[in-house]
Amino acid sequence: MLIPVQRWIWSDADRRVQKLLRFSETETDGGRDILRAAEVTSDPLLRRLYLEHAIDEFRHGVLFRHRAAALLKVSPCRSNSGFQGDWLTPGGHGLDDLQVDGESDSDMLAFLHLSEKAAASRFTVYRDVMQHDPPTRAVFEEILHDETFHMNYTLMQLARVEPKRHRRHLWRARLSRLWKVYLRLATGLSGILGSMLLTIQYFVLLPPFAWLAKRAARRELSGWTIVSPGGSESLDRQY
């Protein structure tokens, strides 16, 4: 349903550069977290797979950054403002600030599987709406191959680590992601509603107060005001 929105978002060269740079940052941050997961896991097979996964994430960050730099050479980015739509369909997946040190292998694999699955779905949409930019489309196409591998290996390893309870871990990770999606949407909507309310207050409530202030200012006498001799007392106490 969001394909028309994404086609409009990616049609602008400035937004394309900004989103690619954010993707690069997110992929690199995710690679650091997966590298940390390789350090803390006690499973030698997972350690090797995590290292390969982290290398892929770092390479994705480089691909996105190089493509953004190439677009900047052709059309320099004019502004950082404008609608990006990140809260509707967030770009990149990363680990959503997951505390890697406190997660078990099964929870980590379940979270990674769902993250890679969501990233593959979003990148497929981005690839499909990039007919007007074949080089960027090729970048998404290349990254999609890695995302498919990441999605498959995390599910296979989860079934190996937790053969009887791997579905339970997937559902728990799915509920956690749904909660984060709700928070993301709520944050975006609250920002829009807050801007609307502030605009209404500015144009509806502020003018009457400004008019009353000007009216009161006209009643004030200009210059010094003479105080009667009996109206002042000695300043030898606080009140």
C-alpha positions as CSV (number, residue, x, y, z in Angstrom):
1,M,0.0,0.0,0.0
2,L,2.9,2.3,0.6
3,I,4.5,1.8,-2.8
4,P,3.0,5.1,-4.2
5,V,4.3,6.9,-1.2
6,Q,7.8,5.4,-1.5
7,R,7.9,6.1,-5.2
8,W,7.2,9.8,-4.4
9,I,9.8,9.9,-1.6
10,W,12.5,8.3,-3.7
11,S,11.7,10.4,-6.8
12,D,13.4,13.4,-5.2
13,A,17.2,13.4,-5.5
14,D,17.8,15.3,-2.2
15,R,15.6,12.8,-0.2
16,R,17.3,9.9,-1.9
17,V,20.8,11.1,-0.8
18,Q,19.6,11.7,2.8
19,K,18.0,8.3,3.0
20,L,21.0,6.5,1.6
21,L,23.2,8.2,4.1
22,R,20.9,7.2,6.9
23,F,20.9,3.6,5.6
24,S,24.7,3.6,5.6
25,E,24.7,4.8,9.2
26,T,22.1,2.2,10.3
27,E,23.8,-0.7,8.6
28,T,27.2,0.2,10.1
29,D,25.7,0.5,13.6
30,G,24.0,-2.8,13.1
31,G,27.3,-4.3,12.1
32,R,28.9,-3.1,15.3
33,D,26.2,-4.7,17.4
34,I,26.4,-8.0,15.5
35,L,30.2,-8.0,15.9
36,R,29.6,-7.6,19.7
37,A,27.2,-10.6,19.5
38,A,30.0,-12.6,18.0
39,E,32.2,-11.7,20.9
40,V,29.8,-12.7,23.7
41,T,28.3,-15.9,22.2
42,S,29.8,-19.2,23.4
43,D,28.7,-21.0,20.2
44,P,31.6,-21.3,17.7
45,L,29.3,-21.7,14.7
46,L,27.3,-18.7,15.6
47,R,30.5,-16.7,16.2
48,R,31.7,-17.4,12.6
49,L,28.2,-16.6,11.1
50,Y,27.9,-13.4,13.2
51,L,31.4,-12.3,11.9
52,E,30.3,-12.9,8.3
53,H,27.1,-11.1,9.0
54,A,28.9,-8.1,10.5
55,I,31.2,-7.9,7.5
56,D,28.2,-7.8,5.2
57,E,26.6,-5.0,7.2
58,F,29.7,-2.9,7.1
59,R,29.9,-3.5,3.3
60,H,26.3,-2.5,2.9
61,G,27.1,0.8,4.8
62,V,30.0,1.4,2.3
63,L,27.7,0.7,-0.7
64,F,25.1,3.1,0.5
65,R,27.6,5.8,1.3
66,H,29.4,5.5,-2.0
67,R,26.1,5.7,-3.9
68,A,25.0,8.8,-1.9
69,A,28.4,10.4,-2.7
70,A,27.9,9.6,-6.4
71,L,24.5,11.2,-6.3
72,L,25.9,14.3,-4.6
73,K,28.4,14.8,-7.3
74,V,25.6,14.9,-9.9
75,S,23.1,16.9,-7.9
76,P,24.4,18.5,-4.7
77,C,21.9,18.2,-1.8
78,R,20.2,21.6,-1.3
79,S,18.5,21.1,2.1
80,N,18.1,18.7,4.9
81,S,14.5,19.7,5.4
82,G,11.4,18.1,3.9
83,F,9.2,15.0,4.4
84,Q,11.2,11.8,4.6
85,G,8.6,9.3,5.7
86,D,11.0,7.4,8.0
87,W,8.4,6.9,10.7
88,L,6.1,5.3,8.2
89,T,8.6,2.8,6.7
90,P,11.9,3.1,8.5
91,G,14.9,2.7,6.4
92,G,17.5,0.1,7.3
93,H,16.9,-2.3,10.1
94,G,19.8,-2.2,12.5
95,L,19.2,-3.7,16.0
96,D,16.8,-1.0,17.3
97,D,19.1,-0.3,20.3
98,L,19.0,-4.0,21.3
99,Q,21.1,-4.7,24.4
100,V,23.3,-7.4,22.9
101,D,25.2,-8.3,26.1
102,G,22.0,-9.2,27.9
103,E,20.4,-11.3,25.2
104,S,20.6,-15.1,24.8
105,D,21.6,-16.7,21.5
106,S,18.0,-17.7,20.8
107,D,16.6,-14.2,21.5
108,M,19.3,-12.7,19.4
109,L,18.7,-15.1,16.5
110,A,14.9,-14.5,16.6
111,F,15.3,-10.8,16.6
112,L,17.9,-10.9,13.8
113,H,15.6,-13.1,11.7
114,L,12.7,-10.8,11.9
115,S,14.8,-7.7,11.3
116,E,16.4,-9.2,8.2
117,K,13.0,-10.4,7.0
118,A,11.6,-6.9,7.4
119,A,14.6,-5.3,5.8
120,A,14.4,-7.7,2.8
121,S,10.7,-6.7,2.4
122,R,11.4,-3.0,2.5
123,F,14.5,-3.2,0.2
124,T,12.4,-5.1,-2.3
125,V,10.0,-2.2,-2.4
126,Y,12.8,0.3,-2.7
127,R,14.3,-1.7,-5.5
128,D,11.0,-1.9,-7.4
129,V,10.4,1.9,-7.2
130,M,13.9,2.8,-8.5
131,Q,13.3,2.2,-12.2
132,H,14.4,5.8,-12.8
133,D,17.8,5.2,-11.0
134,P,19.4,1.9,-12.2
135,P,22.6,2.3,-10.2
136,T,20.7,2.7,-6.9
137,R,18.5,-0.1,-7.9
138,A,21.5,-2.3,-8.4
139,V,22.8,-1.4,-4.9
140,F,19.5,-2.6,-3.4
141,E,19.6,-5.7,-5.6
142,E,23.0,-6.6,-4.4
143,I,22.2,-6.1,-0.8
144,L,19.0,-8.1,-1.1
145,H,21.0,-11.2,-1.8
146,D,22.8,-10.8,1.5
147,E,19.6,-10.1,3.4
148,T,18.0,-13.3,2.1
149,F,21.0,-15.3,3.3
150,H,20.9,-13.5,6.7
151,M,17.2,-14.2,7.0
152,N,17.7,-17.9,6.2
153,Y,20.7,-18.6,8.4
154,T,19.2,-17.0,11.5
155,L,16.1,-19.1,11.2
156,M,18.1,-22.3,10.7
157,Q,20.4,-21.6,13.6
158,L,17.5,-20.7,15.9
159,A,15.9,-24.1,15.1
160,R,19.2,-25.7,15.9
161,V,19.7,-23.8,19.2
162,E,16.1,-24.1,20.3
163,P,14.5,-27.0,18.4
164,K,11.4,-27.1,20.5
165,R,10.9,-23.5,21.5
166,H,12.1,-21.6,18.5
167,R,8.5,-20.5,17.5
168,R,8.0,-19.1,21.0
169,H,11.1,-17.0,20.6
170,L,9.9,-15.8,17.2
171,W,6.5,-14.7,18.6
172,R,8.1,-12.9,21.5
173,A,10.5,-11.1,19.2
174,R,7.5,-10.3,16.9
175,L,5.6,-8.8,19.8
176,S,8.6,-6.7,20.7
177,R,8.9,-5.4,17.2
178,L,5.2,-4.6,17.1
179,W,5.5,-2.5,20.2
180,K,8.4,-0.6,18.7
181,V,6.4,0.0,15.5
182,Y,3.6,1.4,17.7
183,L,6.0,3.7,19.5
184,R,7.4,4.9,16.2
185,L,4.0,5.6,14.7
186,A,2.8,7.2,18.0
187,T,5.9,9.5,18.0
188,G,5.3,10.5,14.4
189,L,1.6,11.2,14.9
190,S,2.3,13.1,18.1
191,G,4.7,15.3,16.2
192,I,2.2,16.1,13.5
193,L,-0.6,16.7,16.1
194,G,1.7,18.9,18.2
195,S,2.6,21.0,15.2
196,M,-1.1,21.4,14.3
197,L,-2.1,22.4,17.8
198,L,0.7,24.9,18.1
199,T,-0.3,26.4,14.8
200,I,-3.9,26.7,15.9
201,Q,-2.9,28.3,19.2
202,Y,-0.6,30.8,17.3
203,F,-3.3,32.0,15.0
204,V,-6.4,31.6,17.2
205,L,-5.4,32.2,20.9
206,L,-2.4,34.5,20.5
207,P,-4.1,37.4,18.6
208,P,-6.7,38.1,21.4
209,F,-3.9,38.3,24.0
210,A,-1.8,40.6,21.8
211,W,-4.8,42.8,21.3
212,L,-5.5,43.0,25.0
213,A,-1.8,43.7,25.7
214,K,-1.8,46.6,23.2
215,R,-5.1,47.9,24.7
216,A,-3.6,47.9,28.2
217,A,-0.5,49.6,27.0
218,R,-2.5,52.5,25.6
219,R,-4.0,53.1,29.0
220,E,-0.6,53.4,30.7
221,L,0.8,56.9,31.2
222,S,4.1,57.7,29.6
223,G,7.0,58.9,31.6
224,W,7.4,59.1,35.4
225,T,4.4,58.8,37.7
226,I,4.3,61.1,40.7
227,V,3.7,59.3,44.0
228,S,2.0,61.1,46.9
229,P,4.2,61.8,50.0
230,G,1.9,59.6,52.2
231,G,2.0,56.7,49.9
232,S,5.6,55.7,50.6
233,E,7.0,54.2,53.7
234,S,10.5,53.8,55.1
235,L,12.4,50.9,53.5
236,D,13.5,49.5,56.9
237,R,11.8,46.1,56.5
238,Q,11.1,43.5,53.8
239,Y,7.3,44.1,53.4
